[in-house]
Amino acid sequence: MTQSHSPEPITVAYTGASGAGYGLRLVQQLLLLGHPVYLMVSSAARVVLKTEEQLGLSANPEKMTEQLNQYFGTEPGLLQVFAKEDWFSPVASGSSAPKKMIICPCSAGSLAAVATGMSNNLIERAADVVLKERGQLILVPRETPFHAIHLQHMLTLSQLGAVIMPAAPGFYHQPKRIEDLIDFMVARIMDHLGISQQLMAPWGYANKPLDDDSKS
């Protein structure tokens, strides 16, 4: 008799970079697949969510959880939002934090703080915990251009085992909508998490060969 295993919890953080749609779509997909999500939303991220997605969220974690459950159309229980200084939350300790965390989108400030081990708020502490416990940390920066300090922080984090995945969607799948570009990035994130996804077929499974007249 085989035992059924519940999907593992995953930590997600939204910070103040542009690209709020990436983070929203990611959490939606994780919840649809039954993964418990521990979510943290910075103050700057709430401004971006309001600006880009017309989604005004309360600063109160319980109220925000209710709002997001309604937004995603999910039942209460899988999603839990933590305040920026909730040091008693599971993500604050290596003994209970999920082994996988995504900061999406990741601001340049958050990138710097994680790279230097600042841990001044729960997002930074949660990322530090994942690194020290040798878990999987994925950061999705959305900034351009990068200067040398940004690149140095990315190199530092990559050397520590984090995955740096800039929000740079491809176009070979012939996107027709902004949502197609968002799904490209979310699919890549989920692939790296080892989570089966139906947003995009792997390369070689969906793309068609060029006609003879178009080959050059």
VOBA-1610 file (N, C-alpha, C; in pm, whole numbers, padded with zeros to 5 digits, always signed):
BEGIN
Met+00085-00119+00000Met+00000+00000+00000Met+00089+00124+00000Thr+00071+00208-00098Thr+00153+00329-00108Thr+00095+00440-00023Gln+00182+00518+00036Gln+00139+00631+00117Gln+00128+00755+00030Ser+00024+00833+00052Ser+00008+00959-00020Ser+00074+01070+00059His+00146+01153-00011His+00218+01262+00055His+00154+01395+00017Ser+00131+01477+00118Ser+00076+01609+00091Ser+00182+01696+00029Pro+00143+01788-00061Pro+00242+01879-00122Pro+00315+01959-00014Glu+00443+01980-00035Glu+00523+02050+00064Glu+00491+02199+00065Pro+00500+02262+00181Pro+00480+02407+00187Pro+00593+02481+00120Ile+00563+02598+00066Ile+00661+02679-00005Ile+00648+02823+00044Thr+00760+02889+00066Thr+00761+03029+00107Thr+00773+03117-00017Val+00689+03220-00022Val+00693+03317-00131Val+00697+03457-00071Ala+00776+03545-00132Ala+00781+03684-00088Ala+00763+03776-00208Tyr+00682+03879-00189Tyr+00669+03986-00287Tyr+00744+04107-00234Thr+00834+04164-00315Thr+00901+04287-00275Thr+00869+04397-00376Gly+00936+04511-00364Gly+00890+04630-00433Gly+00936+04649-00576Ala+00982+04545-00643Ala+01016+04558-00785Ala+00890+04553-00870Ser+00900+04605-00992Ser+00791+04589-01087Ser+00777+04442-01122Gly+00657+04403-01167Gly+00634+04264-01203Gly+00548+04190-01103Ala+00453+04261-01042Ala+00365+04198-00943Ala+00289+04080-01001Gly+00257+04086-01130Gly+00181+03979-01192Gly+00250+03845-01187Tyr+00383+03845-01190Tyr+00457+03720-01180Tyr+00430+03652-01045Gly+00440+03731-00938Gly+00420+03674-00806Gly+00278+03626-00783Leu+00181+03701-00832Leu+00042+03661-00817Leu+00014+03530-00889Arg+00061+03520-01012Arg+00038+03398-01090Arg+00107+03278-01028Leu+00227+03298-00975Leu+00299+03190-00910Leu+00222+03135-00791Val+00178+03222-00703Val+00104+03177-00586Val-00027+03110-00626Gln-00093+03166-00725Gln-00217+03103-00773Gln-00193+02959-00816Gln-00086+02936-00893Gln-00057+02801-00941Gln-00018+02707-00828Leu+00060+02755-00732Leu+00098+02672-00619Leu-00024+02631-00538Leu-00116+02724-00515Leu-00237+02693-00439Leu-00325+02595-00515Leu-00336+02612-00646Leu-00419+02521-00726Leu-00367+02378-00717Leu-00235+02363-00701Leu-00176+02230-00691Leu-00174+02178-00547Gly-00231+02255-00455Gly-00244+02209-00317Gly-00125+02235-00229His-00031+02319-00273His+00085+02351-00189His+00048+02457-00087Pro+00069+02433+00042Pro+00056+02542+00139Pro+00158+02651+00106Val+00115+02776+00110Val+00203+02888+00078Val+00213+02980+00198Tyr+00336+03005+00241Tyr+00365+03105+00343Tyr+00408+03231+00268Leu+00328+03336+00279Leu+00351+03455+00197Leu+00388+03575+00282Met+00485+03652+00232Met+00522+03779+00292Met+00516+03886+00184Val+00460+04001+00218Val+00443+04110+00123Val+00499+04237+00185Ser+00601+04294+00123Ser+00660+04415+00178Ser+00567+04535+00155Ser+00594+04643+00227Ser+00514+04764+00209Ser+00525+04817+00067Ala+00647+04815+00012Ala+00666+04860-00126Ala+00592+04770-00224Ala+00587+04640-00195Ala+00515+04547-00283Ala+00366+04578-00285Arg+00311+04620-00174Arg+00168+04656-00172Arg+00142+04776-00262Val+00237+04869-00267Val+00223+04983-00358Val+00227+04937-00503Val+00320+04847-00534Val+00332+04795-00671Val+00207+04718-00710Leu+00156+04635-00620Leu+00035+04557-00648Leu-00084+04649-00678Lys-00094+04757-00604Lys-00202+04852-00626Lys-00184+04923-00759Thr-00060+04958-00792Thr-00031+05034-00915Thr-00046+04948-01040Glu+00011+04827-01035Glu+00016+04743-01155Glu-00105+04653-01173Glu-00162+04607-01062Glu-00270+04509-01069Glu-00402+04559-01012Gln-00404+04686-00968Gln-00523+04744-00906Gln-00573+04657-00791Leu-00479+04599-00719Leu-00510+04512-00607Leu-00464+04580-00478Gly-00557+04638-00406Gly-00525+04703-00280Gly-00533+04604-00166Leu-00423+04584-00096Leu-00417+04486+00011Leu-00399+04554+00146Ser-00466+04500+00244Ser-00451+04548+00381Ser-00312+04517+00433Ala-00263+04599+00524Ala-00135+04572+00589Ala-00151+04467+00699Asn-00274+04438+00738Asn-00300+04338+00841Asn-00292+04198+00780Pro-00208+04109+00833Pro-00188+03977+00771Pro-00316+03894+00760Glu-00399+03896+00864Glu-00522+03816+00858Glu-00617+03870+00752Lys-00630+04002+00745Lys-00716+04062+00644Lys-00660+04038+00505Met-00527+04051+00489Met-00466+04026+00359Met-00489+03881+00315Thr-00479+03788+00407Thr-00505+03647+00374Thr-00646+03631+00320Glu-00744+03693+00384Glu-00882+03686+00336Glu-00896+03746+00197Gln-00832+03862+00176Gln-00840+03928+00046Gln-00781+03841-00064Leu-00666+03779-00036Leu-00600+03699-00138Leu-00673+03567-00163Asn-00731+03509-00059Asn-00814+03389-00080Asn-00929+03421-00175Gln-00988+03537-00157Gln-01096+03579-00245Gln-01043+03606-00386Tyr-00927+03670-00396Tyr-00868+03701-00526Tyr-00835+03574-00603Phe-00774+03477-00534Phe-00734+03353-00601Phe-00849+03253-00614Gly-00956+03276-00539Gly-01068+03182-00542Gly-01035+03052-00472Thr-00954+03058-00368Thr-00913+02939-00295Thr-00979+02936-00157Glu-00993+02815-00105Glu-01051+02798+00027Glu-00948+02835+00134Pro-00993+02886+00249Pro-00900+02918+00357Pro-00823+02794+00402Gly-00701+02815+00443Gly-00622+02706+00498Gly-00487+02687+00432Leu-00481+02699+00299Leu-00354+02677+00229Leu-00264+02799+00234Leu-00322+02919+00229Leu-00243+03042+00225Leu-00237+03107+00362Gln-00116+03143+00402Gln-00098+03213+00528Gln-00001+03329+00507Val-00043+03449+00545Val+00038+03569+00529Val+00101+03605+00663Phe+00229+03640+00661Phe+00300+03679+00783Phe+00343+03824+00776Ala+00338+03891+00889Ala+00382+04030+00899Ala+00534+04038+00892Lys+00584+04158+00864Lys+00728+04173+00838Lys+00815+04150+00961Glu+00755+04151+01080Glu+00833+04127+01202Glu+00772+04015+01285Asp+00713+03917+01218Asp+00654+03802+01288Asp+00764+03698+01310Trp+00846+03723+01409Trp+00962+03637+01433Trp+00926+03500+01487Phe+00800+03479+01524Phe+00756+03349+01572Phe+00691+03265+01461Ser+00697+03313+01338Ser+00641+03239+01226Ser+00735+03124+01187Pro+00683+03020+01121Pro+00767+02906+01084Pro+00887+02944+00998Val+00871+03046+00911Val+00978+03078+00816Val+01098+03142+00884Ala+01085+03181+01011Ala+01193+03250+01080Ala+01296+03155+01141Ser+01268+03025+01139Ser+01358+02931+01205Ser+01390+02813+01115Gly+01515+02771+01119Gly+01557+02657+01039Gly+01492+02527+01081Ser+01437+02521+01201Ser+01375+02397+01248Ser+01238+02373+01187Ser+01178+02478+01126Ser+01042+02460+01074Ser+01018+02525+00939Ala+01111+02603+00888Ala+01089+02674+00762Ala+01084+02578+00644Pro+01000+02608+00544Pro+01003+02528+00421Pro+01141+02532+00358Lys+01174+02429+00284Lys+01306+02419+00221Lys+01314+02494+00089Lys+01199+02546+00042Lys+01197+02617-00085Lys+01136+02754-00066Met+01201+02856-00124Met+01152+02993-00114Met+01177+03066-00244Ile+01080+03148-00284Ile+01093+03231-00403Ile+01063+03375-00367Ile+01151+03466-00405Ile+01123+03610-00392Ile+01089+03658-00533Cys+00963+03690-00555Cys+00915+03718-00690Cys+00802+03821-00687Pro+00828+03943-00734Pro+00955+03992-00786Pro+01050+04029-00672Cys+01178+04037-00706Cys+01281+04070-00607Cys+01340+04206-00639Ser+01325+04299-00549Ser+01380+04433-00570Ser+01532+04431-00552Ala+01597+04535-00604Ala+01742+04546-00588Ala+01779+04560-00440Gly+01694+04626-00363Gly+01720+04640-00220Gly+01713+04507-00147Ser+01612+04426-00182Ser+01600+04294-00120Ser+01716+04205-00162Leu+01755+04214-00288Leu+01870+04138-00336Leu+01994+04170-00254Ala+02016+04299-00231Ala+02133+04342-00153Ala+02126+04291-00009Ala+02008+04303+00051Ala+01993+04263+00191Ala+02015+04113+00210Val+01962+04033+00119Val+01981+03888+00129Val+02126+03851+00104Ala+02189+03916+00006Ala+02327+03885-00027Ala+02422+03917+00087Thr+02387+04014+00169Thr+02475+04056+00279Thr+02426+04007+00415Gly+02322+03922+00417Gly+02276+03862+00541Gly+02216+03959+00641Met+02147+04062+00592Met+02097+04167+00680Met+01992+04116+00780Ser+01890+04045+00732Ser+01785+03988+00819Ser+01716+04094+00904Asn+01688+04211+00845Asn+01622+04318+00918Asn+01471+04303+00919Asn+01416+04219+00834Asn+01272+04192+00835Asn+01252+04044+00805Leu+01126+03999+00808Leu+01101+03855+00796Leu+01136+03800+00658Ile+01118+03881+00553Ile+01155+03834+00419Ile+01305+03803+00415Glu+01385+03896+00464Glu+01530+03878+00463Glu+01572+03761+00553Arg+01508+03750+00668Arg+01539+03640+00760Arg+01501+03506+00699Ala+01384+03498+00637Ala+01339+03372+00577Ala+01436+03327+00469Ala+01483+03422+00387Ala+01580+03388+00283Ala+01711+03342+00344Asp+01754+03408+00451Asp+01877+03370+00519Asp+01866+03228+00575Val+01749+03195+00628Val+01726+03061+00683Val+01738+02955+00573Val+01676+02981+00458Val+01683+02884+00348Val+01827+02863+00304Leu+01905+02971+00297Leu+02045+02959+00257Leu+02125+02880+00360Lys+02107+02911+00487Lys+02189+02844+00589Lys+02151+02698+00606Glu+02025+02665+00575Glu+01980+02526+00585Glu+02001+02449+00455Arg+02068+02514+00359Arg+02100+02452+00230Arg+01972+02412+00155Gly+01873+02500+00163Gly+01750+02479+00088Gly+01760+02542-00049Gln+01644+02559-00113Gln+01640+02615-00248Gln+01581+02755-00243Leu+01662+02853-00281Leu+01619+02992-00286Leu+01625+03040-00430Ile+01512+03092-00480Ile+01504+03148-00614Ile+01470+03295-00603Leu+01548+03380-00667Leu+01521+03523-00668Leu+01492+03567-00811Val+01385+03646-00827Val+01341+03691-00958Val+01352+03843-00965Pro+01472+03895-00992Pro+01488+04041-01001Pro+01423+04095-01129Arg+01368+04215-01119Arg+01308+04281-01236Arg+01362+04424-01235Glu+01479+04437-01292Glu+01549+04566-01295Glu+01631+04572-01422Thr+01648+04690-01477Thr+01735+04705-01594Thr+01775+04851-01610Pro+01900+04879-01642Pro+02011+04782-01648Pro+02062+04748-01509Phe+02147+04648-01500Phe+02213+04614-01375Phe+02348+04685-01369His+02383+04740-01253His+02518+04792-01237His+02603+04691-01161Ala+02727+04725-01140Ala+02822+04627-01087Ala+02782+04576-00948Ile+02721+04661-00865Ile+02682+04616-00731Ile+02571+04512-00741His+02471+04537-00827His+02365+04437-00848His+02426+04303-00891Leu+02516+04310-00988Leu+02576+04188-01042Leu+02661+04117-00938Gln+02730+04194-00854Gln+02811+04133-00749Gln+02723+04061-00648His+02610+04122-00613His+02518+04057-00520His+02462+03928-00580Met+02431+03931-00709Met+02381+03811-00775Met+02487+03701-00774Leu+02611+03739-00802Leu+02720+03641-00801Leu+02737+03582-00662Thr+02734+03667-00560Thr+02747+03619-00422Thr+02639+03517-00390Leu+02514+03549-00424Leu+02403+03458-00395Leu+02412+03330-00476Ser+02453+03341-00602Ser+02471+03221-00684Ser+02578+03130-00625Gln+02684+03188-00575Gln+02791+03109-00514Gln+02744+03042-00385Leu+02642+03099-00322Leu+02584+03039-00201Leu+02480+02933-00233Gly+02449+02917-00362Gly+02355+02814-00401Gly+02219+02864-00444Ala+02195+02994-00437Ala+02066+03049-00480Ala+02059+03048-00633Val+01937+03050-00684Val+01914+03057-00828Val+01868+03199-00860Ile+01940+03265-00948Ile+01902+03399-00992Ile+01829+03385-01126Met+01703+03423-01126Met+01620+03404-01245Met+01554+03537-01281Pro+01624+03626-01352Pro+01565+03755-01387Pro+01435+03737-01465Ala+01344+03829-01444Ala+01215+03825-01515Ala+01238+03863-01660Ala+01285+03766-01739Ala+01318+03789-01880Ala+01250+03681-01963Pro+01121+03694-01988Pro+01048+03590-02061Pro+01095+03577-02205Gly+01087+03456-02257Gly+01121+03431-02396Gly+01004+03464-02488Phe+01030+03458-02617Phe+00929+03489-02718Phe+00910+03378-02820Tyr+00988+03269-02805Tyr+00978+03162-02903Tyr+00845+03088-02899His+00769+03106-02790His+00635+03043-02784His+00527+03132-02845Gln+00570+03241-02909Gln+00481+03332-02980Gln+00368+03385-02891Pro+00405+03458-02785Pro+00304+03510-02692Pro+00209+03607-02761Lys+00084+03598-02723Lys-00019+03688-02778Lys-00066+03790-02674Arg-00043+03760-02547Arg-00093+03844-02439Arg+00017+03863-02335Ile+00001+03965-02252Ile+00093+03983-02140Ile+00091+03859-02051Glu-00026+03799-02035Glu-00039+03680-01952Glu+00050+03566-02002Asp+00072+03559-02133Asp+00158+03454-02189Asp+00302+03474-02145Leu+00346+03599-02136Leu+00482+03629-02090Leu+00497+03596-01942Ile+00394+03629-01865Ile+00396+03596-01722Ile+00403+03445-01703Asp+00321+03372-01779Asp+00318+03226-01765Asp+00453+03164-01802Phe+00524+03224-01897Phe+00656+03173-01933Phe+00747+03171-01811Met+00753+03283-01739Met+00841+03292-01622Met+00793+03202-01509Val+00664+03201-01484Val+00611+03117-01375Val+00637+02970-01404Ala+00623+02930-01530Ala+00652+02792-01568Ala+00798+02757-01540Arg+00889+02849-01573Arg+01032+02824-01548Arg+01061+02813-01398Ile+00996+02898-01319Ile+01014+02890-01173Ile+00967+02756-01122Met+00850+02714-01166Met+00795+02586-01119Met+00879+02468-01167Asp+00935+02477-01286Asp+01025+02372-01333Asp+01144+02359-01239His+01201+02472-01198His+01316+02468-01107His+01278+02417-00968Leu+01153+02438-00930Leu+01106+02386-00802Leu+01076+02236-00808Gly+01077+02182-00929Gly+01044+02041-00944Gly+00896+02013-00933Ile+00815+02113-00968Ile+00670+02101-00959Ile+00612+02091-01099Ser+00534+01989-01124Ser+00472+01970-01255Ser+00379+02086-01285Gln+00391+02140-01407Gln+00309+02255-01445Gln+00256+02235-01587Gln+00142+02299-01613Gln+00077+02289-01743Gln+00075+02423-01816Leu+00153+02518-01770Leu+00151+02651-01830Leu+00225+02655-01963Met+00336+02582-01971Met+00418+02581-02093Met+00479+02444-02112Ala+00470+02392-02235Ala+00535+02265-02266Ala+00686+02285-02272Pro+00762+02181-02236Pro+00909+02192-02247Pro+00951+02216-02391Trp+01068+02274-02406Trp+01121+02300-02540Trp+01127+02169-02620Gly+01083+02177-02745Gly+01086+02060-02832Gly+00956+01984-02837Tyr+00864+02013-02743Tyr+00737+01942-02739Tyr+00623+02021-02803Ala+00637+02153-02806Ala+00528+02234-02857Ala+00566+02313-02981Asn+00696+02345-02996Asn+00738+02427-03110Asn+00741+02345-03237Lys+00704+02408-03349Lys+00694+02341-03477Lys+00819+02370-03561Pro+00861+02276-03648Pro+00976+02303-03734Pro+00942+02408-03837Leu+01043+02481-03880Leu+01022+02587-03979Leu+00987+02526-04114Asp+00904+02595-04194Asp+00877+02554-04332Asp+01006+02571-04412Asp+01015+02498-04524Asp+01136+02505-04606Asp+01163+02648-04654Asp+01054+02721-04689Asp+01071+02857-04743Asp+01126+02954-04639Ser+01106+02921-04509Ser+01147+03014-04403Ser+01286+02982-04350Lys+01345+02871-04394Lys+01477+02837-04344Lys+01583+02920-04415Ser+01671+02975-04339Ser+01779+03054-04400Ser+01896+03061-04306
//
